[in-house]
């Protein structure tokens, strides 16, 4: 239970779903966690629930709009002030859009790009100097299987998640000399609030097309993040970890 002992993590989009699962698992493995989200009440509740269960202050909630540089600077400052530094960043925040090329408005495109793509860049930009002070770190960027393959719609989401994949590789090469590892995770169909935009009738054929014949719980992605955050992954950087039940293997 101490795979992340002594480490400090910052998780964006950590109020619920996959981010909240990552926060719980990280703390369970000995880390201190700053949970960032725009859902302030739910963010505080997630942190309070974690601390109540442990009987100690291991999680702190922080308002974090990933499109704003000032919010990222403040979140990193909280990591250093509350817990002494920053070792792990999980760029988890993201939004979906189900529209195709012609149906997507400019405003919708900009919103998805700002959160899913710009937010990842800003997170790395402000986390790296803090990690450098600690002699290294691990950055985990949550992409998607839709950053690997196409579909009949989801244009903006595809564009941003594909960008996260290559942004990850670029950063991995840039920061290897600083002992900062950068990897991406590519989830398939995970039962989080993001799937609420898809009806059960639309989702079922996709689950049937998955070799394991099911979707996954957020913790099944969270454990992969634990691995990449830990010293067990000390020689893993620039990689893409696909967590999709075999969907893209076909």
C-alpha positions in Angstrom: 0.0 0.0 0.0 2.9 2.4 -0.3 3.7 2.4 -4.1 3.4 6.2 -4.1 4.6 6.9 -0.5 6.2 10.3 -0.2 4.9 11.6 -3.5 2.6 14.5 -4.2 0.1 14.4 -7.0 -2.1 17.0 -8.8 -5.1 15.7 -10.6 -7.3 17.8 -12.9 -10.9 17.0 -13.3 -10.7 15.1 -10.0 -14.1 15.9 -8.5 -15.8 12.8 -9.9 -15.6 9.8 -12.2 -12.1 8.8 -13.3 -10.3 11.6 -11.6 -11.9 10.9 -8.3 -11.0 7.2 -8.6 -7.4 8.2 -9.3 -7.3 10.4 -6.3 -8.7 7.7 -4.0 -6.2 5.1 -5.4 -3.2 7.5 -5.2 -3.9 8.3 -1.5 -4.4 4.6 -0.8 -0.9 4.0 -2.1 0.6 6.7 0.2 0.4 9.9 -1.9 -0.8 13.3 -1.0 -3.2 14.7 -3.6 -4.4 18.1 -4.7 -7.7 17.6 -6.5 -8.5 20.3 -9.1 -11.8 20.9 -10.7 -14.4 23.6 -11.7 -17.0 21.6 -9.8 -16.1 23.2 -6.5 -18.7 21.6 -4.2 -18.1 18.1 -5.5 -14.3 18.6 -5.5 -14.5 19.5 -1.8 -16.7 16.5 -1.1 -14.3 14.1 -2.8 -11.4 15.5 -0.8 -13.4 15.4 2.5 -14.5 11.8 1.9 -10.9 10.7 1.3 -9.7 12.5 4.4 -12.5 11.3 6.5 -11.8 7.7 5.6 -8.1 8.0 6.4 -8.5 10.2 9.4 -5.7 12.4 8.1 -5.3 15.3 5.6 -4.1 13.6 2.5 -6.3 15.4 -0.1 -6.9 19.1 -0.7 -9.6 20.5 -3.1 -8.7 23.4 -5.3 -10.7 25.3 -8.0 -9.0 24.6 -11.3 -10.1 25.8 -14.7 -7.6 24.1 -16.9 -7.9 26.7 -19.6 -6.5 29.4 -17.2 -2.8 29.7 -16.6 -3.4 31.5 -13.3 -5.4 28.6 -12.0 -2.6 26.2 -12.8 0.0 28.3 -11.1 -2.2 28.5 -8.0 -2.8 24.7 -8.0 0.9 24.0 -8.2 1.5 26.5 -5.4 -1.0 24.6 -3.3 1.0 21.4 -3.9 4.2 23.0 -2.7 2.6 24.9 0.2 0.5 22.1 1.6 2.6 19.1 0.9 6.1 20.3 0.0 6.3 19.8 -3.7 4.9 18.1 -6.8 5.9 14.7 -8.2 2.9 13.5 -10.2 0.5 15.3 -12.6 -2.5 13.7 -14.0 -4.1 15.7 -16.8 -7.5 14.1 -16.5 -10.0 17.0 -17.2 -11.8 16.7 -20.5 -15.1 17.2 -22.2 -16.8 15.3 -25.1 -18.6 16.5 -28.2 -20.4 14.1 -30.5 -20.7 16.3 -33.6 -19.1 15.8 -37.0 -17.0 18.3 -39.0 -19.8 20.3 -40.4 -22.1 20.2 -37.4 -19.5 21.5 -35.0 -19.7 25.2 -34.4 -16.6 27.3 -34.0 -17.5 28.0 -30.3 -17.9 24.2 -29.7 -14.5 23.5 -31.4 -12.8 26.2 -29.3 -14.3 24.9 -26.0 -13.1 21.3 -26.6 -9.7 22.4 -27.8 -9.2 24.7 -24.8 -10.1 22.1 -22.2 -8.8 18.9 -23.8 -5.7 20.2 -25.5 -4.7 23.6 -24.2 -5.4 22.4 -20.6 -2.9 19.5 -21.0 -0.2 21.9 -22.3 -0.8 24.4 -19.5 -0.7 21.6 -16.9 2.7 20.4 -18.1 4.0 23.9 -18.5 3.4 24.8 -14.8 4.1 21.3 -13.3 7.5 20.8 -14.9 9.4 23.5 -12.9 8.0 22.2 -9.7 9.0 18.6 -10.6 12.5 19.8 -11.6 13.0 21.0 -8.0 12.2 17.5 -6.8 14.7 15.9 -9.2 12.1 14.3 -11.5 8.4 13.3 -11.8 5.7 11.6 -13.7 3.1 13.3 -16.0 0.2 11.2 -17.1 -2.0 12.6 -19.8 -5.4 11.1 -20.3 -6.1 10.7 -24.0 -8.6 8.2 -25.4 -9.0 5.4 -27.9 -10.4 8.2 -30.0 -6.9 9.6 -30.1 -5.9 6.5 -31.9 -8.7 5.6 -34.3 -11.5 7.4 -36.1 -15.3 7.3 -35.9 -18.2 8.8 -37.8 -18.4 11.8 -35.6 -16.7 13.2 -32.4 -14.5 15.5 -34.6 -13.3 18.0 -32.0 -12.8 15.2 -29.4 -10.7 13.1 -31.9 -8.6 16.1 -32.8 -7.8 17.0 -29.2 -7.2 13.5 -28.0 -4.9 12.7 -31.0 -3.0 15.9 -30.2 -2.6 14.8 -26.6 -1.0 11.6 -27.8 1.7 13.4 -29.7 2.1 16.2 -27.2 2.9 13.5 -24.7 5.6 12.1 -26.9 7.1 15.5 -27.5 7.2 16.3 -23.8 8.7 12.9 -23.0 11.6 13.6 -25.2 12.1 17.2 -24.0 12.0 16.3 -20.3 13.8 13.0 -20.2 17.1 14.8 -19.2 15.2 16.2 -16.1 14.0 12.7 -15.1 10.4 13.6 -15.8 8.5 10.8 -17.5 5.5 11.6 -19.7 3.0 9.0 -20.8 -0.6 8.9 -22.1 -3.5 6.6 -21.2 -6.1 5.8 -23.8 -9.3 4.6 -22.1 -12.1 2.9 -24.0 -15.6 2.8 -22.8 -15.5 3.7 -19.1 -18.5 4.2 -16.9 -18.1 7.8 -16.0 -20.4 10.9 -16.3 -18.8 11.5 -19.7 -20.7 8.5 -21.1 -24.0 10.1 -20.1 -24.0 11.9 -23.4 -24.5 8.4 -25.1 -27.7 6.5 -24.8 -27.8 2.9 -23.7 -29.0 2.0 -27.1 -26.0 3.7 -28.7 -23.5 2.3 -26.2 -24.6 -1.4 -26.2 -23.3 -2.2 -29.8 -19.9 -0.6 -28.8 -19.7 -2.8 -25.7 -20.6 -5.9 -27.8 -17.8 -4.9 -30.3 -15.3 -4.9 -27.4 -13.5 -8.3 -27.2 -14.0 -8.4 -23.4 -17.8 -7.6 -24.0 -18.1 -4.9 -21.4 -17.1 -1.4 -20.4 -14.8 -0.6 -17.4 -15.1 1.0 -14.0 -13.0 4.2 -13.4 -10.7 2.3 -11.0 -9.5 0.0 -13.9 -8.0 3.1 -15.5 -6.9 4.5 -12.1 -4.7 1.5 -11.4 -2.9 2.0 -14.7 -2.3 5.6 -13.6 -0.9 4.3 -10.3 1.6 2.2 -12.2 2.7 5.0 -14.4 3.0 7.3 -11.4 5.1 4.8 -9.4 8.8 3.9 -9.6 7.7 0.6 -11.1 7.4 2.5 -14.4 10.9 4.1 -14.0 11.9 3.2 -17.6 8.5 4.0 -19.2 8.2 7.3 -21.0 6.6 8.5 -24.2 4.4 5.5 -24.2 0.6 5.1 -24.7 -1.2 2.7 -22.4 -4.4 1.5 -24.1 -7.2 0.5 -21.6 -10.0 -0.6 -23.9 -10.8 -4.2 -23.4 -9.3 -5.0 -26.8 -11.5 -2.6 -28.8 -8.7 -1.1 -30.9 -6.8 -4.4 -31.3 -9.3 -5.6 -33.9 
